């Protein structure tokens, strides 16, 4: 009894020594190891997550379920619904939206991020998207939301929340389309049925889920987020050039190789946040950084990027998208299977993939936890490789009958061959006179006989082996 108690205590001790799967290292150590030695602990993100962009595996997380205000990152859900509307042919990128007097008035609210909009001017959807994702224009966001909802702000917020629930954002609530409270629009924007002072709330995990679906369903969104500087309404009297706040884009202050999006957001109660998407080779990752620094220090817009870049470096150093199982014949868990395609997935560089059979698929058994249960698994359908024994009947009677069918043709050919060989010999025994024609026919019979015997032997060997 004493030995059992000691054994249980030893197991419990080992379990206590286990470290979390993801955030096993300290964020500050990771950041300084990446070369950002000026990063200060007081500016450390309150929450963060990095995921595989192909399957939603969580490759790093720290406080990813903490509810925070995403601020202007909220605009990416509006962008999501705009691309949904384009896909549904409600309008297209070249559709022009005429600015109203209200739109112009919103553009002149300098307490929230904006750009110049002139009443009566027609702005193509693609130009408004540039204004949303780069200078984070609130008026452009409202104009696009109104285009989707036919000028019903309340309906649009309902659509945002419905979309969030549909894709698995369980801890997200939207009160407005842009991240700025409706009250901050000074009566110019009023979503019916929603608290005008309400702040959008979400989590790092939920925001990563949103971006995962956005870039997989609408990869063209990256065409709007991958440039450090953009010009909207080029060649018109309303032309404006904007520089990105996403300083991790190549060419910007903290440019990081592979980054091609996505959005920043900040505010008094949210501090500084951003989402980055990056791709190197075939490996794409999505990163969310929330709650960097303090709103009172506006340099926080720079502080967030060293932390984010350090996590990106860590993940790209440790993980890779690679071939897990080549197409062809394999034996998995004692079962012989045939793959018609190669199986790829993101795994640790030094980790041996463990493969298993589940529901007629070969799957990566040691893949990481995914953002939501409905994310695509690292799996591939297979064809079962069936041996001859699979086709053999279960009863002895049927087994003998089936074997007899296989031997029937070889035996017939053998009998025919022997008959043709010995038939001329019989004629010779009775002493009949052989003519030239008789000798010729005998030779033909023997050639055909030998051919039949040879063919029967080949068929018998094929049947046996």
Secondary structure, 3 states (H helix, E strand, C coil): CHHHHHHHHHHHHHHHHCCCCCCCCCHHHHHHHCCCCCCCHHHCCCEEEEEECCCCEEEEEECCCCCECCHHHHHHHHHHHHHHHHHCCCCCCCCEEECCHHHHHHHCCCCCCCCCCCCCCEEEHHHHHHHHHCCCCHHHHHHHHHHHHCCCHHHHHHHHHHHHHHCCCCCCECCCCCCCCHHHHCCCCCCCCCCCCCCCEECHHHHHHHHHHHHHHCHHHHHHHCCCEEEECCCCCCCEEEECCCCCCCCCCCCCCCEEEEEEEEECCCEEEEEEEEEECCEEEEEEEEEECCCCCCCHHHHHHHHHHHHHHHHHHHEEEEEEECCEEEEECCEEEEECCCEEEEEECCCCCCEEEECCEEEECCCCCECCCCCCCCEEECEECCCHHHHCCCCHHHHHHHHHHHHHHHHHHHHHHHHHHHHHHHHHHCCCCCCHHHHHHHHHHHHHHHHHHHHHHHHHHHHHC
